[in-house]
Amino acid sequence: MSDALFDLSGQVALVTGTSRGLGQYLARALAKAGADLILTSRRRESLAEFESEIRALGRRTLALELDVRNHASIQRMAAEAEAAFEQIHILVNNAGCNVRKPAFDVTWDDWNLVLDTNLRGSFFVAQAVARNMSAHSYGRIINIGSVTSVFGYAGLAPYGASRGGIRQLTMSLADDWGQYGITVNCLAPGWFKTQQNQVLYENQEWVDYLVDRIPMKRPGQPHDLDGAVVFLASESSGYVTGQTLLVDGGISTGSMRATVAPKQRP
């Protein structure tokens, strides 16, 4: 198989929420595959160190301020990105947040924060960037979902609603924008340790409970997403759209065993 199917040289990728966490790993994977990068964060100065790292790889890089809960900020970011790079080939809609509370304790403001960031923000960023893509009859949009796009978990009602919405949004936009040469897919990580959820991983009993339910017997590591994001961003996925790609170690196969049996080897 030709390496050209996964080569992103000469392409421009815009990745939101790259001041920390999985956003940086996704952006780094795209840069290593050859893409130049537009990085965003609510505070531009928080991107300085990562921007230098990407430039050291020999990639052109632009850091922009973006608040996905503010429509004017989205429009300004898109205009600045297009002014610097005529064509945007790839969008990774990564910016997100979470509020962990029992459902009885979720407030009106909690709900709005999570849904406005994860779902409404992703739509309007995609809309703004897709206008550029449609003008060039080419685009790869990767919405970041979660295993909660297909699974429900207690204490994550707003987050699960937002990620389930991302899955549905992905299918709708794929149908809407396919005529313009734009593919839209959802990359859905399983349980990965991030700054948002690191407090959970301080509880060894919970970690053991989690690992027992993952067929691969470990939480995800950031590099586990590298191949998936490059695939969805590249020519190799040219006829894949409207899909949700779960990278979850198999936890979505079911979180409980029907029977308990000793380990067996083939």
N, C-alpha and C positions, 0 to 999 in steps of 0.2 A: 504493500500500500504506500502511496506517495506521501511523503512528509508535507507536501504542499497543502494537503487537505486540512492540516492543523496549523499551518503557518499564518501568523497574523502580521507579518512584516508589512509596513506601509499603512496599516489600519490604525484608526483612532478609537480608543475605548474610553467611555465616560463611566466612572464608578462612583456611586454616591456612598457617603458614610465611610470614608477611608481614613479617619483619624485614629482608628484602633480596630482591633478584633478581626473578624472574618473578612471585612471589607478590604483590609490590607492584604490578606492572603490571596483573595480573589484577584485584586489588582496586580499583585506581584506575579501570579501565574500568567496573566495576560501579557504582562511586560516581558516575561521570559520567553513567551511564544512569539514575541516580536512587535507587540502593539505599543504605540505611543499612548500616553494616559492623560486624561483630565480627572483630577482628584477633587472631591468636594467634602466640605465639613461646615458646620455652623460657624466655626471660628477658623479662618484661613490660617492663622499662625500655628494651629495645632497640626498642620500638614507639613510643616517645614522639614522635619527630620525624614519623614517618609518620602517626600518629594526629592530630597537629596539622594536617598537610596535608589530610587527609580532612575534618576539621571545617571547614577554611577553604572547602571546597566546599559547605558548608551541610548536611552529612550528620551524623546521629547516629552516634557511634562508641564502641565498647567494646573495650578491649584486655585480653586474658586470657592467663594463663600456660598453656602446654600442652606436655607432653612426650608425643608420640604413641607412645613405647615404654613408657609407664606407664599401665596400665588405670585406676588410681585418678585419675590426672591427667585422662584423657579424660572420666571420669564427672563429675569436679568441674567441668571446663570447660563441659560440656553443661548442667549444673544452673545454673551462674552465667549462662550465655547465656540460658537459658529464663526465669530470674528477671528479667533485665533487659529482654528482648524476648519477649513471650508466644509469638510465632510466629516460627520460622526458616523462611524460604522457600527459601533457596539455600545449598548447601554446595559449596565448592570445596576438594577434598582435594589440597592443593598441597605440604604438608610432605614433604621427601624428602632423601636423601643419596646419595652415590656413593663407591665405592672403585675406583680404576683400577689394576688389576694383571694381569699374565699369569695365566692360569688356574692354572698350577702354583704360583703364589705366594699365592693367596687362602687366608686362614686361616679357621678355624672362626668366630672372632670377627668377621672381615670380613663373612662371609656373614650372620651373625645381625644385625649392625648394619644392613646394607642391607635385608634382607628384613623385619626387624622394623619398621623405619621406614617403608619405602615401601609394603609390602603389608599386613602385619598391622595397622599403625597406621591405614592408610586404611580398612580394614574396620571396625575398632572405633569410629573417629570417625564413619563413616557410620552404623553401627548406633545409636550414641548419639543422633545428630541426627535420624535417620529416625524414631525413636520420637515426637519432637515433630511431625515432618511428618505422620506417619500420623494423629495425633490431629486434625489439621486437614484431612486428605484432600487435601494438596497438598505438592509438594516438587520441587526441581530439584537433583539431585546431579551434580556434575561432578568426576570423578576425573581427575587429571592423569597421563597416560601419557607416551609418548615414541615417536619413530620406532623405538626399540628394542622397542616393543610388538609390532612386526611384522617387524623386521630384527634380525639377529644381528651383533655386532661383537666382534672380538678385544679382550681386556682389559676387557670389561664383563660378565663372566658373571653375577655376583650382580645387578647393575643390570638387565641384560636380562631375567633371570628374574623380578625384581620387577615390571618394567613389562609383561612379557607376562602375568604374573599379574593385574595391574590390568585388562588388557583382558578376561580371562576373568571376573574378579570383577564387572566392570561388567555383563556380559551376565547373569550369575546374579542379581545384585541387581535388575536391570531386570525380570526375570521374577518375582522374589519380591515386589517392592514396587509393581509397576504397579497392583495391585488397590487400593492406598491412594492413588492419584493422584500417585505419585512417579515421575518419570523419572530414569534413571541413565545417563549417557553418559561417554565418555572423550575428553578433549581431549589430543591427542598432538602436541606440538611436535616439529619436526625439530631441526636444528642451530642453536641460539641461543647466543650468548655470554653466559655467566653467571659468577658468582664460583666456581662449582664447576668449570668447565671452562676458565677464562680462560687457563690456562697453555698449552693447546693452540693458542690463537689468537696466541701469541707466536712460533710457528713458521710463518713465511711459506710455507715449502714445503708444510706440511700444509694451510694455509688455501687455497693454490692447488689442491691435490689435492681438497679438499672442494668448493670452488666449481665446479670442473670437472665434478663429478658432480651438481650441483644444477641442474635445468633453468632455474630463475629466475636462476642465476648469482650468487647472493649468499647468505650465511647469513641466518637470520631476525633481524628486529628486533623488540623487545618489542611495539611497536604492531601488529605483524602478527597478534597474538592477540586484539586488542580485540573485533573483530566476532564472532569465533568464541565467545568466552566469554559475551558478551552474548546471542548467539543461543541458546546452550544453557541460559542462565539465564532466558530470557524466554518469553512466551506463544507466540512464533513457532516454538518447537520443541516445542509441546505434544504432538505425535504422533510424536516422535522419541525412542526409548529403546533402550538396549542397544547403541548405536553408538559406533564409534571415529572421531573426526574428526581426520584428519591435517592439520596446518598445517606443511608441511615444504618448501615450494618445489618439490615434485615429486620429491625424492630417493627416495621409496619406489617410484617407477616403475621403478627399477633403477639400480644404482650403476656399471654399465659399459656402454659403447656396443658394439653389434655391429659397427658400421663407423665409420670416420672420414671425414667428408665436410666440405667447406667450408660456411660459413654460407650459408643461403639465406633469402631473404625472399619472402613471398607476393606 
